[in-house]
Structures are given as structure tokens and as C-alpha cells.
Amino acid sequence: MHVVLCDIILPLLDDLADQIQFDHTILEGIRTARHLRPHTSVAKSGNLHLAWQYAQNKEDHGRFINMLRVSPQVVEFLLGLIQDHKVFKNNSNNAQTTVDVQLAARHAP
């Protein structure tokens, strides 16, 4: 009887031990992983110049919109309308901020 039980139970215990070891390996991998899915790095800064970086990549347009509350296409259209206006020109020794930055600063929250 002992031999029969050993022949039945031992393989089951071996399979169970293998499964437990496999599960432990997977869980440890999840615990130590920083990211479970591939990701792209996100530039982080409080500076408005990031908006222009976000405008370059369609995948980042959502970030651009979060910063300026309009799409890159809207900003480009508006810049085309206003960039040559005299209000953005000066004869001072102090350089004026570029039109795109002035426009973006007006739209940023």
C-alpha cells in the first residue's frame, strides 16, 4: 500500500513543487520589474519648451494638449495668423520673447 501511495502521491507533489517554483519566479519578476509593459521615456520639466517636443511626436500630442489646452495644429494655425503682427516686434535693446512662447503662455493653465 505504501509503495502504491508513493507512486501516486510523489509525482503529484513533484508537479506541485514545480508549479509553486514557477509561480514564485513569475511573482518575483513582477515584484522587481519597474514596468510590466514596454514604455517610452517621458521628458519631465516645468518648462514650456517641452510642449514643442511633444508637438513633434503624434504619440505625445495628448501631453501637448494637456499643457496648452489646444492641439499642435491649432497653435500652428494661430501662429500663422499672428506671427507677423506688429505687436510682436520691438525696437528695444531687450529681445522680445518669441511669438510661439507668448501664444503658448497665454494658453497654458
C-alpha positions in Angstrom: 0.0 0.0 0.0 2.8 2.3 0.9 4.5 1.8 -2.5 1.3 2.4 -4.4 0.7 5.7 -2.5 4.3 6.8 -3.1 3.9 6.1 -6.8 0.7 8.2 -6.9 1.5 11.0 -4.5 5.2 11.7 -5.2 4.7 12.6 -8.8 1.8 14.9 -7.8 4.0 16.5 -5.1 6.8 17.0 -7.6 4.4 18.6 -10.1 3.0 20.8 -7.3 6.5 21.8 -6.2 7.4 22.7 -9.8 4.3 24.8 -10.2 5.0 26.6 -6.9 8.5 27.3 -8.0 7.3 28.6 -11.4 4.7 30.8 -9.7 7.2 32.2 -7.3 9.6 33.0 -10.2 6.8 34.9 -12.0 5.7 36.8 -9.0 9.2 37.8 -8.1 9.7 39.0 -11.6 6.6 41.1 -11.4 7.6 42.4 -7.9 11.0 43.5 -9.1 10.1 44.9 -12.5 9.8 48.6 -12.8 7.4 48.3 -15.8 5.3 45.4 -16.9 5.0 46.8 -20.5 7.4 48.5 -22.8 7.3 52.2 -22.4 8.8 55.3 -23.9 10.5 57.8 -21.7 8.7 61.0 -20.9 10.6 64.2 -20.7 9.8 65.9 -17.4 10.3 69.6 -16.7 8.2 72.6 -15.8 9.4 74.4 -18.9 7.2 75.3 -21.8 9.8 74.1 -24.3 8.6 70.6 -23.7 5.4 71.5 -25.5 7.3 71.9 -28.7 9.0 68.5 -28.2 5.5 66.9 -27.6 4.3 68.5 -30.8 6.9 66.7 -32.8 5.5 63.2 -32.0 1.9 62.3 -32.6 2.0 59.9 -29.6 2.8 62.9 -27.4 0.0 65.2 -28.7 -2.1 64.4 -25.7 0.7 65.8 -23.5 0.8 68.9 -25.7 -2.9 69.4 -25.3 -2.7 68.9 -21.6 -0.1 71.7 -21.4 -1.7 74.2 -23.8 -5.3 73.1 -23.9 -5.3 73.1 -27.7 -3.8 70.8 -30.3 -0.5 71.5 -32.1 -2.4 72.1 -35.3 -4.4 74.9 -33.6 -1.3 76.5 -32.3 0.4 76.3 -35.7 -2.7 77.9 -37.4 -2.9 80.7 -34.8 0.9 81.4 -35.2 0.4 81.7 -38.9 -2.3 84.3 -38.3 -0.4 86.4 -35.7 3.3 85.9 -36.1 3.8 88.9 -38.4 1.7 91.3 -36.4 3.5 94.5 -35.2 2.7 93.8 -31.6 5.3 91.1 -31.7 8.0 93.4 -33.0 10.0 95.9 -30.9 12.9 98.3 -31.4 14.2 97.7 -27.9 17.6 96.5 -26.8 15.8 93.8 -24.9 14.8 90.9 -27.1 11.1 90.1 -27.1 10.0 86.5 -26.3 9.2 84.6 -29.4 5.7 84.6 -30.7 5.1 80.9 -30.1 6.2 81.1 -26.5 4.0 84.2 -26.0 1.0 82.4 -27.5 1.6 79.2 -25.5 2.0 81.2 -22.3 -1.4 82.7 -22.9 -3.0 79.2 -23.3 -1.1 77.3 -20.6 -3.2 76.7 -17.4 
